[in-house]
Amino acid sequence: MATRSLWRIVMRPGFPILAGLGLLLLASCQACPAEARALVLAPDFRSPETAGRTFLAGAGCDNASLEYRCLAEGLKEEYGATFDAYLLARPELREQLGGAAKLAFALEAVRKEDFGPDQVLVWWAAAGAERVGLLMERQHFFDVETYAGRRIGAFLSAPPSEWIAKDGRRLRIDLEDSVIRTLDPADVRQLVLGSEWKIREVFEPGTNARVQG
């Protein structure tokens, strides 16, 4: 059975903004459990499940910055969602939640569906019933920090393994991006190649059509 997207576009003057996170965002008056506070301090995007739990923690602790960090770049681009636009949407989203918001901390990951090598749909349930599905997308990136504290980076089109070659006892990294032209290798303090999971879409169980904003 096909799933139905919960995302909507709420139009305000000059701002196309994300909405439709009603089953996930928590009312700010709820207590923030210790486990959630730990994820706010140290977000975990290593797996689809931990990334989804990180989003729930950010929402439960009323941390808009962490909520926004949990969204995939493709989703942000599709909806024109800047952080400022997301902040404008949040009060209305929370007002629409009502009692459903109290379910968020009770949600547990119960089932996964593979949507390809870099997409996994994770279903979250409470009280024995599936409540929401998070389509998680794996993003690949590189990040460079210089001794002067400058940080640059970009998203990659393939996993880190595709950019690394073994040459005897050495590893060679072959990255191509216009931002690299501005770097002096002698200034590089740290180089990170990585992958992380983010939310690409939100789905409602038991429906058979995607809602378009």
Stockholm file with secondary structure:
# STOCKHOLM 1.0

chainA/1-213         MATRSLWRIVMRPGFPILAGLGLLLLASCQACPAEARALVLAPDFRSPETAGRTFLAGAGCDNASLEYRCLAEGLKEEYGATFDAYLLARPELREQLGGAAKLAFALEAVRKEDFGPDQVLVWWAAAGAERVGLLMERQHFFDVETYAGRRIGAFLSAPPSEWIAKDGRRLRIDLEDSVIRTLDPADVRQLVLGSEWKIREVFEPGTNARVQG
#=GR chainA/1-213 SS CCCEECCEEEEETTEEEEECCTTTCCCTTSCCCHHHHHHHHSCCCSSHHHHHHHHHHHHHTTCHHHHHHTBCHHHHHHHTCCHHHHHHHHHHHHHHHGGGGGGGGGCEEEEEEECSTTEEEEEEEETTEEEEEEEEEEEEEEEEEETTSCEEEEEESSCGGGGEEEETTEEEECCCCGGGGGCCGGGEEEEEEEEEEEEEEEEETTCCSCCCC
#=GC SS_cons         CCCEECCEEEEETTEEEEECCTTTCCCTTSCCCHHHHHHHHSCCCSSHHHHHHHHHHHHHTTCHHHHHHTBCHHHHHHHTCCHHHHHHHHHHHHHHHGGGGGGGGGCEEEEEEECSTTEEEEEEEETTEEEEEEEEEEEEEEEEEETTSCEEEEEESSCGGGGEEEETTEEEECCCCGGGGGCCGGGEEEEEEEEEEEEEEEEETTCCSCCCC
//
